[in-house]
């Protein structure tokens, strides 16, 4: 290649947030995507099931796309893939376990047959147009995680994926520090590194510590043990299996995602379960409680997950009774604390012994993300000229920038960006000068992108102040009021207690319609608009509420 092309790096999700990760490396006529995750909505996004990245830029440049590389199998990195592939059917590259989890999603969406899934490993090398891609192994809280190296004529770009450094990890999933050092010696023009724990000093505790605490809790338990964790945390699942074996317990799985992921992990050799240990939920009550362990979903307080339903006695055929031990073996993701606290309260009310709280206090969880010393080690190994902290909220990115400068990245060579911000590199110099379109796409039931800000605004208004439906019967020819109005309140006021208020509303509507007729304003749209305005102002004056007002005109 004789002519240098501009090398561009940007994110369509995951930069200044935790969730829906999607990063793009674009070089000349070639474009490679890293990850395609989802994010779960907060309470302000009423009725929304998932948030995925806006891929309008990729749709406009679909002829450039060479493939989607997936660093690992967590939801915030793979959850958007089925929706993405329905619009852009490109090759998907991932490790054996990661592809197993992706296949589950594609089967559910009935697009597995149409998708090209290509297995890679830490020693794979890909040629994607003018971009050469290689990989290195990193440790995280799920098997088969990769960092990615993009080699171009402009220089090398490194994306770390999610990582920590653990000298005693589960299943010997060590980070390949030697390979990272070699990549650093070769020269890294730009490093993208995750920032989740950039505020936490020290090094991430080892996974081995959790296994010891899980076994200890199982040994102390007099009755059933219920452990809740992320289904994808196979090391925690293996620790639960090992503890059940040591205490001679059978193990039941509750929650669809737990059952599915465990099946994939066993089938692909990432999880070892003694023959005869797994039992069906219906068999739990047939065994002595001291001979039973349950592994379930719901550690984040999800309303419909297994642990939530167990905590309210709403899981058919399985009960938590006084003296049972419940272990929450996962830290709450920011924003989920209230839901987790509600479940813990419910469990205590049932008489359970509950082990919960941060990993440092309960010993039942360690983070899969590197603390400050881990992040500094990655920066030291890679020795980048330029640095983009990713996968974190703004304060985390800020702290990561300080760490980078502390270990030798030149001040001014770190870019703290927002989704859509582009860093262009030409002749070895990087600049942030432009943006590409980006944003959120909302998944609502089977609809993708159908719900926008206007619909969400209406839902918020309905949830806060309710609605008032106004039905008028009017003459089609003369445009005059024949009967009504009839007012129907839903979520606004209780009709029997507000008869005088609604009488006044009806009188106001009649007055408004009559005044429009006198002014010869007889179009249905104009009449509805004036009714909404007059009634809205009147109700706010009387009640300080702003219900949604829906005038309906029946023509006769």
N, C-alpha and C positions, 0 to 999 in steps of 0.2 A: 504494500500500500504506500504510494508515493505522496499522497496529499493528506495532511492532517485534518481530521474532522473535530468539530466541537464536541466535547464530552459533557453531558448534562446529567445531573443527579437531582431528584426531587422525590417527594412523598405525596401520595394521594390519601394517605391515612397513617396514623401512628407516630407522627413527629412530635407534636405538642399535646399528646394525649396518650392514655394507656388503652389500647384496643384498636381494632380494625386496621392492622398494619398492612401497608402496601407501599413499596418503594420501587422506583424506576431508575434504571441506568440506560441512557440513550446516547448512542454514538453514531453520528452520520445517519445511515439508513437502517440502523439496527436498534432494537429496543428490547430490553429484558426486564421482567417484572419479578420482584422478590416479595413473596407472601401475598395473601389475599384473605384477611381476617374479618371478623365481625366484632361488634361492640354491643353490649346489652343496654337498653334504654334506662334512663332514670325516671322518676315519678312524673316529670313534666311532659314526657312523651306518651300521652295516653293512648293505649291500644296498640302501640308499636311493639313488634316482637324482636326485631333485630335492626341494627344500624350497620350498613356496609358502605365501602367507599364509592364515591361518584366516579365512574369510569368514562365520562364523556370525552376526556382527552384521548384515552386509549381507543375508543371507538373511532375517533377522527383519524387516528394513526395506526389502524389495525394492520395495515400492510407491512409495517415495520416490526411488529411483535414477533420475536423468535421463540419465546417460551415463558412459562411461569415457573420460577424456582421457589420451592417451599423449604424453609429452614428447619421447621419442626411442626409437630402435630397439635399444638394448642389452638383452641377456638379462635383466639384473637389473631391467628396466623392462617387458619384454614377455613374458618366459618363462612366466608363469603365466596368460596370457590364455586359451589354449584350455581349460584346466581351469576357469577362472572362468566362461567363456561357456557351458559345458555345464550350469552350475547357474543362471546369471543371464544371460539373453540380452538384453543392453542395447546401445544404440548405442555404437560405438567411434569416437572422433575422433582423427585423427593426420595428419601430413604425408604427402606422396606417397611418400617413401622409407620412412618408418616403416610405412605401411600395406602396402607391398610385402613387407617382412619379416614382418609379421603374417600376411599372406595365405599365405606359405609354411607357417607353423605350422598355420593353420586347414585348409589342404588336407591336411596330414599327418594331422590329427585328423578329417578328413571333416566339418567343420562350416562350411566357407566359405559355402555357399549359404544357410545359415540366419542368417548374421551380417550386421548392418547396419554397413558401414564408411563413414565420412563423412570426406572429405578436407578438411583445413584448412590454412591458411598463416599467416604472421605478421600478416596484415592481417584475418584472419577475426574475426567477432563472433558469439557464440552467446547465445541467450536460453534458459536452462535453468530454467524456472519463475521463481522470484524471484531467481535468481542470473544475472547477466550475465557473460559470459566473453570476454576478449580475450587476445591473445598478443603476445610480442616475441621476436625472433630472438636466439639465443645460439650461441656457438662451443663445440664439443666435439670429440670424436674420431670422430664419425660425422656424416653430413650431416643437414640438416633438423631441427635441435634447437630447442625452444621453451621459453620461460618462460611462465607463465600468470598472468593477473590475474583475480580473482573480485571482482566489484562487487556489494555488497549495501547495504541501507539502513544496516546497522551500520557499514560501512566497507569498504575494499578490502584484500583478502588477495592476496599475491604469492607464487608458488612459482617458484623460479628454474630448476628442472630442473638437470641437470648442466651446468657451464659453466666456461669460462676466458675471459680477454681476450687475443686474439692479433691484433696489428696486421698480421701477414703470414700469414694462415691459408691452408690449402689451399682451392682453388676459390673464393677470395674469400668464404668463409663468415664474414663479420664479425658480431660482436655489434652489435645496434642500440642503441648507447649513447645516441643522441638520444632514442629512444622510452623507454628506461629512465629518463632524466632527466625526461621529461614525466610519466611515471607517478609518480615521486617528488614532483614539484611538485603533482600532483593530490592526493596524500596517501595514504600506505600505513599502514594500521592495524597489520598484522602481516605480517612477512616470514618465509618458510621458505626457507632457503638451504643448499645442500650444503656439507659440511665435510670432504671426503676428504683434502684437503691443508692443513688448517688449521694443522698443525704445521710446515709448510715455509716459511721466510722468502723474501721476494722475489716475483718474478713468474714465471709459468709460461713456460718457453722457447718460442720460436716453432716452428711446424711446418716452416717453410721450412728450418731447420737440418738436419732429418732427411733431407729430399730430397737435399741436397748430399752428405751422408755416404753415402747409399745409392748414388748414382751413382759416387762415389769408390771404394767397395768393389767394385762391379761392374767398374770399369775395371781394378782391381788383380788381379782373379781370373783365374787361368790356366785353370781348368776350370769345371765346373758351379757355379752359384750357387743355393743353396736358402735362401729367406727365409721365415720363419714369423712370422705376426702374427695378430691377431684378424681373423676374416673380415669383421666389421662395420666395421673401420677402413679406410674407402674411400680416405681420403687416403694411407694407407700403401700400399694396393694400387695406387693411381695412381702413386705414386712408384716402385714396383717396375716397373710397366709402362713408365714413362718411362726408367728406367735400362736396362731390357732393350732399348728402342728405340735408345738412344744407343750401346749396345755390340753392336747387331746380334744379339740373341739371341731365340730363340723362347721362349715362356712356357707352362709346363704348370701346371695347377691340381690340387692333391691335397687331398682331404678334402671330404666332402659339403657341409658348411656353406659352405666357400669357394666351391665350384662354384655353389651355389644363390644366395648373396649376390651374387657377381659377375654372374650372369645378371640378377638384379633391377636391379643398379646400371647395367649396360649398357642394359637395356631402358628404364629410366626416365631415362636421360640423366645419371647421376651419375658415370659412369666412361667414359673414352675409351680404347679399345684399337685400335691399328692393325689393319687387315684382314690376316688371315693370320698374325698373331703367335701366337694361341693354338693349342696342339697338344694332342693326347691323350697321356696318360701312356705308352701303348704305343709312341709315336713317339720318346721320349726317347733310347733307346739307338741309334736309327738316325742320330742327328745327332752331330757332333763335340762333345765336352763343353764346349768354349769357346763353343759356339753355343746353349747351353741355360740357361734359368733356371727354377726351380721355386718356386711360391708355395703355401704349405701352412699347414694348421692345426696346433695343438699347441704354441703358444708358452708355455702354462701347464703343460706336462708331463702333459697328460691321457694316460692309459695307452693308450687306443685311437685317439688322434688320429694324423694322418699323420706328424708329426715323431718321435713316440715310436716308431712302427713302423719308420721309416727308420733310427733310431738303433740298433735291434736287428737290422737286416737282415730285417725281417719284412714289408716292403711289396712285394707281388708285382710283379716286373718292373722295380722301380726300386731302385738301390743308391747309397749314398754311398760314394765311393772316396777313397783317399788323395789329397790335393791339392784336393778340392772345398772350396768356401767355404760355410759355414752361418751365417746371420745370424738372431739372435733379436731381432726388431724389436718387442718389447713387454716392459714390465716385469712381473715376477711379482706376481700378486695375493697379498697376505698369506695365508700358509698353503700356497702352492704352491711355495715355495722349494726344498724337498727334491726334489720331482718334477722341477723344472727342472734342478737340479744333477745329478741322475742322468742325464738326457738329455745334458747338456753333457759329462759324463764319458764316456758311450758314444760321442759324436761324436768326441772327441779320440782315443779308443781306435781308431776307424776311420781315423784319420789326417787328419781334416778340419781346415781352418782355421776356428775358431769365433769369431764376434764376438758377445759377449753381455755382460750386466751392466747396471747402471742406465744410463739415457739419458745422464746426465752424463759417464759414462766411455766408453760405446760410441758415443754420438752417434746411435744407431739408434732412439731412442724419446723422445718427450716426453709428459708426462701430458696427458690431456684435462680434468683438473680444476684449478681455480684454486688458486694458492699464496696466501699471506697477503695480498699486495698486491692480487691479483684480488678476494679476498673483501672486503677493506676498500673497494675501489672500488664493488662491488655495494651494500654497506651505505650508502655515501655517496650513491650515486645514488638509492636508494630511500627513505632517511631514515625508517625504520619507527619507530612508537611501541613496538611489541612485536616480539620476535624469537624464532624457534624454529630453532636449528641442527639440521639433519637429515643423513641419509646419511653416517654415520660412527660409529666406536666412541666410547666415552664420553670418552676423553682428547681426541679431535678436537673433539667438541661443546664440551668445556670451553675449549679454546684458541679456538674460534670465538666463544664468549661473551666472552672477554677482548678479542678484536678488535672486537666490536660495541660494547663499552663504551668502547674507545679512540677510536672515531669518533663517539660521541655518543648511543648507546642508553643510556637511563637504567638505572642499576644496579637490579636487581630486576624489570626488564621483559623479561628473557630467561628462557625456559623450557627447561630441559634435561629432556627427557621420555623415557619408555620407550614401546615399542609398546603401544597401548591407552590411554595417558594422554590425557585430553581437556582442551583449553583451551576454555572457554566465554566468549563475549564478549557482554556486555549493556550497553547505554548507553555504549559506548566503553571499558568496563573489562573486562580479561581476567583470568580466574582459572582455576587448575588445581585442580579439586575432585573429579573422578570418573574412573572407568575404564570401558572397554567390553571385552567378551571378545575376546581375541586369543591368538595362539600360532602354532605351526608345523603345517602339514599336509604329510605326507610322501608323495611319489610313489614307489611301488615297483613297477616294471614297468607293468602296466596298472591297478594298484590305486592309488586316490587316497584317502588318509585311512584306509586299512585297517590301516596299521602305526602302533601307538601305543607308549607308553613300555614297556609290559609286553613286547611282542614284541621291542623293541630290547634290553631287559634280557636276555631269553632269548638273543638272538643274541650279545650281548657275553659271556655266560656260556659259551656253546658255543665261541666263538672263543678264550677264555682257558683253560678247563679241560676242554673236551670234554663227552662225555655217556656215561652208563652205562645201558644198557637191561637190565631184569631181567624175564625171562619165566617165569611160573609157570603150571603146569597144575593146576587145582583142581576138585574135585567140585562140581557145581552144586547138588546136593541136600544133601550133607553139609558143604559148605564146608571140605573138608580138602585138603591138598596131595597131589596124585597123583604128579607128577614135577617135576623142576627143583629149585631155580631154575637157569636158564641166563642167564649174564651176557654181554653184548656191549659191548665198549668201542670207542668212536669218538672219537679225539682226546684220550682221557684217559690210558691206559697201553697199552703194547704187550703183548698178551696173553701171548706166549711168555716175556717177561721178567718177568711179574708173576703167575705161576700161583699162588704161595702167597698173595698178597694177595687174589686173586679167590676162592680156596678159603675163606679166612676170611670174605669177604663172603657167600658162599653159606651158610656155616654160620650166620652172623648172621641171614640172612633166614629160614632154617628155624626158628631159635630164636624169632624175632619172631612168625612165623605161628603156631607152636605155642602160644606164650604167649597170643596173642589168642584162640585157640580155647578154651583153658582158661578164659579170662575171659568166654567166650561173646560175643566181639566178632567177628562173622562177616560184616559188610557189606563189600563190595568196596572202597568208598571209604575206610573206616576202615583196612582192611588196607594199602592202598596208601600212605596217609598215614603210618602207623607205619613201613613199610619205608623210605620216603624219609627220614624223620627219623633212624632208627637207622643206616642205611647212610651218610647224609651226615655224621653226627657221627663215625662210625668212620673214613671215608676222610679227613676233614680232620685227624683225630688222626694218622693214619699218613702222609699225603702232603702235608698243608697245601694241598690243592686242593679246590675245590668244583665237581665236575662236575654237569651236569644229570642227575638220576636219574629215569628213566621206568619205573615198574613196569607191566607188562602182564600181566593175568590172563586165561588162556584157560579158559573154562568147558567142562566135559565132563560 
